[in-house]
């Protein structure tokens, strides 16, 4: 992440080191993908979301992420209904992100609670992931996590949060 607009950016080499360690943990735990949500800069410095992406989750608009056991990430952000695009994960606007989807996300508006979860669930179904982990689930908006789990009733869930925290604590 060499964007001069970011203060104290996380280097691409550091992001790659982190991702490699997490993917080792995922293989050991037999987890196909992680789903991470960031908003409100929870847990200081952006929590899991910023640790994985280098993107600070400022404001109340949630940002959600699929981190697969291999390949680029998928990012869901606030924006126009149906806006989507494939990104260059190396030279694109967000290092490591290969797909970005957008939808209106207003946590205070009930009927918006499902929008981002539905996009994430659709991508997980399309990829055929069978086992997920939700690190930092306690920091996700309830509407998001509840909808995601109801949409993905046939998916099993593992918990790698403790192992992930040990990697983060270096």
C-alpha positions in Angstrom: 0.0 0.0 0.0 2.1 2.9 -1.3 -0.7 5.5 -1.5 0.7 8.8 -0.2 -2.8 9.7 1.1 -2.5 7.1 3.9 -0.8 7.9 7.1 1.3 5.1 8.4 0.4 2.7 5.6 1.0 -1.1 5.9 3.5 -2.2 3.4 2.6 -4.8 0.7 5.3 -7.1 2.0 3.9 -6.9 5.6 0.4 -7.6 4.3 1.7 -10.7 2.4 3.5 -11.9 5.5 0.3 -11.7 7.5 -1.8 -13.4 4.8 0.7 -16.3 4.5 0.6 -16.9 8.3 -3.2 -16.7 8.3 -3.5 -19.1 5.4 -1.3 -21.6 7.2 -3.7 -21.4 10.2 -6.7 -21.7 7.8 -5.2 -24.9 6.3 -4.6 -26.4 9.7 -8.2 -25.6 10.8 -9.6 -26.7 7.4 -11.3 -23.3 6.9 -12.1 -22.2 3.3 -12.5 -18.5 3.9 -12.8 -15.8 6.6 -15.5 -13.2 6.7 -14.5 -10.0 8.4 -16.4 -6.8 9.0 -15.1 -3.4 10.0 -16.9 -0.3 11.0 -16.4 2.5 13.6 -12.7 1.8 13.9 -13.6 -0.9 16.5 -10.7 -2.4 18.5 -8.5 0.6 17.8 -6.6 1.1 14.6 -9.3 -0.8 12.6 -9.2 -4.2 14.2 -9.2 -7.3 12.0 -10.4 -5.4 8.9 -7.5 -2.9 8.8 -5.0 -5.7 9.8 -6.0 -7.7 6.7 -6.5 -4.8 4.2 -4.6 -1.7 5.4 -7.9 0.1 4.9 -9.1 2.0 8.0 -12.9 1.4 8.6 -13.8 4.9 9.5 -17.4 6.0 10.1 -20.4 3.8 10.6 -20.6 2.5 7.1 -19.5 -1.2 7.4 -17.0 -2.7 5.1 -17.0 -6.5 4.8 -14.4 -8.8 3.4 -14.0 -12.4 2.3 -10.5 -13.6 2.8 -10.1 -17.0 1.0 -7.6 -19.7 1.7 -6.1 -18.8 -1.7 -6.5 -16.0 -4.1 -7.5 -12.4 -3.9 -10.1 -11.0 -1.4 -13.6 -9.8 -2.1 -14.6 -6.4 -0.6 -18.1 -5.1 0.0 -18.4 -1.4 0.6 -21.1 1.3 0.9 -22.1 2.6 -2.5 -24.7 2.3 -5.3 -26.9 -0.8 -5.6 -25.3 -3.3 -7.9 -22.0 -1.6 -8.4 -19.4 -4.2 -8.8 -16.1 -4.7 -10.5 -13.0 -6.9 -10.7 -9.9 -5.2 -9.5 -6.2 -5.8 -10.1 -5.1 -7.3 -6.7 -1.5 -6.1 -7.3 -1.9 -2.7 -8.9 -5.5 -1.9 -8.1 -6.8 0.6 -5.5 -6.8 -2.0 -2.7 -3.8 -4.4 -2.6 -4.9 -8.0 -2.4 -8.6 -7.2 -3.4 -9.7 -8.8 -6.6 -13.4 -8.0 -6.5 -15.4 -5.1 -5.0 -19.1 -5.0 -4.6 -21.1 -2.1 -3.4 -24.5 -1.6 -1.8 -26.2 1.0 0.4 -25.3 0.2 4.0 -27.0 2.3 6.7 -26.9 0.5 10.0 -29.6 2.7 11.5 -32.0 1.7 8.6 -33.4 -1.8 9.3 -34.1 -2.8 5.7 -30.5 -2.2 4.8 -29.2 -4.8 7.3 -29.4 -7.6 4.8 -27.8 -6.0 1.8 -24.1 -6.5 2.5 -24.7 -9.9 4.0 -26.6 -11.0 0.9 -23.7 -9.9 -1.3 -21.1 -11.8 0.9 -23.4 -14.9 1.0 -23.8 -14.9 -2.8 -20.0 -14.7 -3.3 -19.5 -17.6 -0.8 -22.1 -19.7 -2.5 -20.6 -19.0 -5.9 -17.1 -20.0 -4.7 -18.4 -23.2 -3.0 -16.9 -22.5 0.4 -18.1 -25.1 2.9 -16.3 -23.9 6.1 -16.0 -20.3 7.3 -14.6 -18.5 10.2 -15.8 -15.1 11.4 -12.9 -13.6 13.4 -14.0 -10.7 15.6 -17.6 -11.8 15.2 -18.5 -9.9 18.4 -17.6 -6.6 16.5 -19.9 -7.3 13.5 -23.2 -5.6 13.2 -25.8 -8.0 14.5 -28.0 -7.7 11.4 -25.1 -8.6 9.2 -24.0 -11.7 11.1 -27.5 -12.9 11.7 -28.4 -12.6 8.0 -25.2 -14.2 6.9 -25.7 -17.2 9.1 -29.3 -17.7 8.0 -28.4 -17.4 4.3 -25.5 -19.9 4.7 -27.3 -22.4 6.9 -25.5 -25.3 5.1 -22.0 -23.9 5.8 -20.1 -25.0 8.9 -18.2 -22.5 11.0 -14.8 -22.8 12.7 -13.2 -20.4 15.1 -9.7 -19.4 14.5 -9.8 -16.1 16.4 -7.4 -17.1 19.1 -4.8 -18.4 16.6 -5.3 -15.3 14.5 -4.8 -13.1 17.6 -1.5 -14.8 18.3 -0.3 -14.0 14.7 -1.5 -10.4 15.2 0.3 -10.0 18.5 3.8 -10.3 17.0 
